[in-house]
Amino acid sequence: MRLPRRRLLRMAGAGLALSAGLARTVSAAPYVSPFTSLFSDPLAARGLGHRFLRSSDNARTAMRAFASEARSEMLTLQTPIHDIVAARVKADFAAGRIVVQDGWVLAEGEVLACAALAAEA
């Protein structure tokens, strides 16, 4: 059976159009920080985190340790980020580890989560 040239070209064109459409739908999604889901207003949290990171020399080191520990627990124990931060916040308030930033009294874990979000932006 012989395929007419016109039909072959239409089929090839349809195949190219289909593959072009698939290429667009398979493209990679942008990276979203796991810390984003913690906040109802991630932009405000990111701003607070930026100001905290600029507040002291130790802030960035503390944020890196916190973020590394949280990611490790998420991966190894399959614990949701919300549960990790909630446990840290509870322990921080119990131990008196609080930070006053921009007039807010926050547990250290809360401000470090904001800083982790800011550092990933």
MOJOZI-V157025 format. One record per helix or strand of 2 or more residues. SS is the DSSP state (A for helix, B for strand). FROM is the first residue (numbers start at 1). LEN is the number of residues. If there is no record, write none. Layout:
ss=SS from=FROM len=LEN
ss=SS from=FROM len=LEN
//
This chain:
ss=A from=5 len=21
ss=A from=34 len=5
ss=A from=42 len=14
ss=A from=58 len=20
ss=A from=81 len=15
ss=B from=98 len=4
ss=B from=104 len=4
ss=A from=108 len=12
//
